[in-house]
């Protein structure tokens, strides 16, 4: 390539293929982990707003409002220098999400090994241990491990709480907000810098070079470059050059995994139970809804590849429009093929 000539998208992606592939594996792994525990939580008692609330759009509006309030509060606390308060708030939320993911496996281990230990105590002990490890040594692989477990728990609880039509509505609203927050107000970058500085697992990290340490990242990772030089995803850049010309790692906000994953779980939870039953570790699924869920995941991966093509050359790009768009398209295509178009609609109301 001649000096001063910009690399092609393919060349830029080839240079970063290892970190992009690693991020893709974490994207898929988080969603599949949530899918594995879905049968255990797919009961009315576990739904956030009960069985009837699963089809009420007002609760989606409430969820979106809570996200906005959380964002505003965290940014305000960061500007006031109250990092300790932020860390306590986020760690409590993370701990609860960890319990959701760990409890089924802790229960299964107790049963298989015949330990006679109350599985809740096992889950609590493991989750507290992970929180202590995260606090004492927040290296990138610790952050990723906790982030994957947290993401799987959030995906499962929200996915079983709303029918697919409402999840899609939620995803569309979130994608519009994401585009505005990244490309217009850019406040998501400030939020991301805060979380990176506190070494909290609300994002996934894929190092681009050996020897990378997340411990060395400061609090100006996202805002340390001019917009023309930046390459980022929401709430953190997903492709970058090493520090002498960019950044040393790919970053993906956990929300970019959670939203596509919610639709996967919702499809498996609420679509008509067509096709043969499939036994899983924690219960049964039906082949029809599972096919749609996996088709949704494939669509999300297509959106992920499109996102990587956008950010590989340093083009500013919000993640959710592509990730959510790909997931929704995958859901619709797989749903029409596997179940028929009529099966994809659920009656909803506001309250």
N, C-alpha and C positions, 0 to 999 in steps of 0.2 A: 504494500500500500504506500503510495507516495506521501511525502511529508506534507502535513496539513490537510490531507484528504480524510474525510469522515468515513469510518468503517460502515459497512452495510449492517442491516439488522441481523442477518445470519451470522456474520463475523463477530459482532458484539455478543450475540447469544452464545456462540461457540467459546468465546473467551471466558464466559461466566457459567458454563453449562453445569459444573459440579455444584455450585451454590444454588443455582436455579433448580436442579434436580433434587437437591437436599430439601429445599423449601417445598417442592412439590410433594415429596414423600411425607413431610410433616403435615401438609394440607390434607392429604388422603388419610394418613394415619389417625389424625384427630377425629375426622368424621367417622371412620370405621370403628374406632374405639367407642364413640357415642352410639353407633348402630349396634354394637355388641351388647350394651346394657339396656337398650331400648325395651326389650320384652319385659324386663323386670319392673320398669317404671310405667309401662303402658296400661295404667289403671286409673279410674276416675279420681281416686284419692290423691294421686301424685300430680294431677294437673294443677297448674298455678291458680286457675280461677274456676276449678271444678269442671264437671262434664258439660254443663250448659255454657259456661264461659268460653269454651273452645271455639265457639262460632260467633262471638260478639266482638265487633270491630272496636268498640269503645275501649276494650282492654289493650288492644294493639296501640291505640292512641296514648293510653296511659304508659305503656312500655316505652314508647318513643319520647314522651315527656320526661320520664325518669332518666333516659340516656342524656337528654339535653341538660337536665338539672345537674346530673353527675358531672358532665363535662364542664359546665360553668363553675361549679363548686371547686373542682380540682384545679382549674386554671386560676381561680381567685385565691385559693390557698397557696398555690405555687408563687404567685406574685407577692403574697404577703410573707413568703419565706417559711411557711408552716409545713415543711416537708415531712416532719414526724407525724403530723395529723393525717396527711395524705397516705403515708405508708400504713398507718394503723387501719384506716378505712378500707384500703385496697386489700390488705392482708386478710382482714376478716371475711371479705367477700370471696377472696381466693380460697380460703380455708373451707368455706361452706361448699363451694363448687368442687373442691377436691374430694370432700366427703361423698358427694353424689356419685363420682366416678369410682372411688376406691371401695365404698361399702359393698357393692355386689361381689367384687373379687375377694374382699376380706371374708365375706360370708361363705363363698365357695371354697376358699382355702380351709376355713374352719371345718366345713362339712367333710371335705375330702380327706383331710388329715386327722379328723376326729380329735381336734385339740380341746374341744369342750370350752372354748373361749367365746364369750359374747362378742359377735362380730363387730358390733358398734364400737367396742373398746379397741379392737384391732384397727379398725378404720380411723378412729380418732388418733390413736398412737402414730400410725403411719403418716397421717396428714400433718400432725404437729411436727413430726420429725422432718418432713419435707419443708415446712415453713421455717424451721430452725436452720436447716441447711441453706435455704434460699437467703435467709438473713445473714448468715455467717459467710457464705461463699457463693455469691450470685454470678458464677461464671456462665458462659453462654449455654453450655449443655445442661446445667441445672435449671436455668431459666426456661429452656426449651422443654425439658422433661415436665416441669410443673405446668408450663403453659399448655402442653398437649392434654394433660389430665384435666386442667381447668376448662379448656375449650370443650372437651368431650362432655363434661358435666353440664355446662351451659347449653350446648347444642341439644342435649337430651331433654332437659327440663322445659326449655322453650318449645322444642319440636313437638313434644307430647301435649302441649298446652293449647295449641292453635291448629285449626284445620288448614290444609294447604292454601286455600284461597286467601285466608288472612295472612298467612306467612308470606305469600307472594306480594300482597299489599304492603306489608311491613318492609319487605326487601326493596320494593320500588321507592317507597318514601325514604328509606335509608340510603339508597343509591343517589337520589337527588340531593339529600343532605350532605352526603360524602363528597359529591362533586363540588358543592358550594363551599364546604369546610376546607377542602384542599386547594381548589383553584381560585377561590375568591377571598374568603376571610382568612384562610391559612391558619386558623386557630388550632387545627388538629396537629400542626407541626409543633406548636408550643406544648400541647398536651403530650405528644410523643417524646419530646425532649425531657419533660418532667419525669415520665415513666422510665426512660432510659437512664437518667441520672440516678433515680432511686433503685434501679436494677430490679424492676418488678416485671413478672411474667405476663404482661398484657400484649406481648408481641413475640414473634418467633425470629430467631437469629440464625443465619446461614453464613458462616465465615467463608471468605473467598481465598484465604491463604492460610497455610500452616502457621501456627504460632499466634494466631489472633486471640486476643483476650477481651472479653466484654467488660472486664473490670476497668479497662483503660478508657472506656468511652466517657466523654464528659456530658455536659448539659446543653451543648450547642450542635448536636449531630445533625439535626434537621435544618436548623436555621443558620448554619455556618457558611452557606454558599449562597450566591445570588440565584434567582430563579432560573436564569439561562444555563447555569452550571449544574443545577440540581437534577437528580433522578430519584424520584421517590414514589412510594405508594402510601396509602392511608392505613394507619397513621404514621408509617415510617417508610423510607425508600425501599424499594424491592430490587433494585439493581444499581450498582455503583462501581466506580473505579477505586483502586487503592488510594490511601490518603494523599499521596502526592498528587493525585489527580481526581480524588473523590473519596469514597469510603471503603473500608476494608471488609464489609459484610453486607449481605442482603438483610433487610428487615421487612417483616410483614406483620401488620396489626392483627391481633387475635380476632378482631371483629370480621376481618376479611375471610376467615375460616368459619366463624360461627354462623354467619348469615346463610351461606350455601348449605352448611350442615343442618341447619334448622329445617330446611325444606326436605332434605333427605329423610330425616326422622319423622317429620309430619306426614310425608307420603306413606311411609311404612305403617304409621299409627292410625291413619284415618281413611285411607282409600279402601274400597270394597275388598273383602277378604276372598279374592279369587285365586284359583290355582292351588296346587298341592301345598300341604303344610311342610315347613322345613324346621327341623329341630336345631336349636342353637344352645349355647351354654346356659342361658338364663330363661329359656322359654321357646316358643314357636313363632314363626313368621309364615306368611303366605307368599307364594312365589310371585303372584301378580304385583302386589304393592312393593315387594322387595326389588323386583325388576325396575319399577318406576324410580325407586329410591336410588338404585345404582345408576340408572340413566341420568338422574339429576346430578350425581357425582361426576359422571363423565362430562356432562355439560359444564359443570364448574371447572373441571380440568381444562376444557377447551377455552373457557374464559381466562384461566390462569395463563395459558400459553399466549393468548392475545395480549394479556397484560405484560408479560415478560418481553414481548416484541416491542411494546410501547416504551417501556422504561429502559430497555437495554442500551439505547442511544442517549439516555438522559432526558427524555421528554417527560415533563411533569404529567402525572396520570393518577387520578383517583382509582382505587382498586375496585370498589363495590359495583360501579356501573358495569364493568366487564364480567366480574365474578358472578354477581347476581344475575346479570343478563344471560350468561351462559348456563347457569344452573336452571333458571326458569325455562329456557328453551329446551334443555335436556329433559326436564320434567314433562313438558308438554308433548314432545316427540315420543318419549318412552311411554307416557300415559296413554296417548292415542293408540299406539301400537299394541301395548300389553292389555289395556283395560277398555279402551274405547273412549271417545270424547265425553260422553254423558257421565262417566264415572269421575271425571275431574272436577265437577262442580259441586260445591257444598252451599246450602242455603245459609246466609249470614244475616245478622241484624246489628244495629249499633249497640243497643243495650237490651 
